[in-house]
Every structure is written in structure tokens, then in C-alpha cells.
Amino acid sequence: MASETPVFSTQLIGETAGAVWKALVEDGPMSLSKLVKTVGAPRDVVMQAVGWLAREDKVSFEGTPRNRRVVLR
């Protein structure tokens, strides 16, 4: 039996971007790992949502390459 590949639509990514934004407003800057746990979406979708927000200049990144956090602008 083949496993199903999740479909990542722009709507799903946009909704996840909203959840990422809300999590950062409520809990402040956090690592990508913590953000994935907080939002409760697949890591790939959260990464795409963070990219969406970064492209719109809504978030930035701080810290060292090993300990990077996502921060609202």
C-alpha cells in the first residue's frame, strides 16, 4: 500500500501562515521546531508559511545559524 502524499495548496499554506502569525503574537519569537509543535501542522507546510511571511516582510530571523528564531517584524 502506497502512502498518500499530502497536497499543499496555497490556501493551506496561507491558513498556516495565519496560525504562525498568531503563535508569534501570543508566544513571541520561537525556533522553527517549537513553531511546528505550536502550530500543529506538518513541518513542510510551516516552513512554506514562514517563507510566505518572510517574503511579505512580516517576519525576520535572529540568532545564530544553529539557534535561529522566527521573529515578527
N, C-alpha and C positions, 0 to 999 in steps of 0.2 A: 504494500500500500504506500503510495507516494504522499509525502506531507504537502499540505497546501501552502502556497506562497502567499503571504498577506499582500493585499492590494493597498498601496499608499497613494491615496488621491490627494489632490490639492486641498479638498475640503477637510480631510482628516488631518493633514499637516497644519492647516490654518486653525482648526479647533484645538489641536495640541499646542500651537503657538500661544493661543489664549490661555490655556492651562499653565504653560510655562510662565507666562507673564504674571498670572495670578499668584503662582507659587513664589515667584521672586518678590512680588509686592508684599505678600504676607510673611515670608520667612527670610527675606534678604538674600544676599549673594550666596551661592552654593556651588559645589562641584557638579560636574555633569553626572557622576554616579548618583549623588544624592538627588539631583533633579529628576533623573529617570525613576527612582523609587518614589519620590513625592508625587510626580505626575501620574505614575502608574500606566504609562504607555510603553510600547516596545522601544528599545534604545534607538533603533534606526529612525523611528518617527520623531522622537525627541530631538535627535541630532539635526534632522531636517527642519524641525520647528525652530530650533536655536539658530540655525543658518538663516532661516526666513527673517527672524527678528534682527539678526546681525546685519543682514542686507538692508533692512529698513532703518538701520542705525538706532535700534531700540535697546540693544544690549551690547555690552563690551566684555572683555575678558581681563582678569587681573591675576597676579600671582606668577609663580614660576612655571615653566613648562611641565614640571612634574606635579605641581599642586595648583592647577588653574581653576578659577571660579568664574561663573557667569554672573554678571552684574547689570542691573538696569541702568540705562543712561539717563 
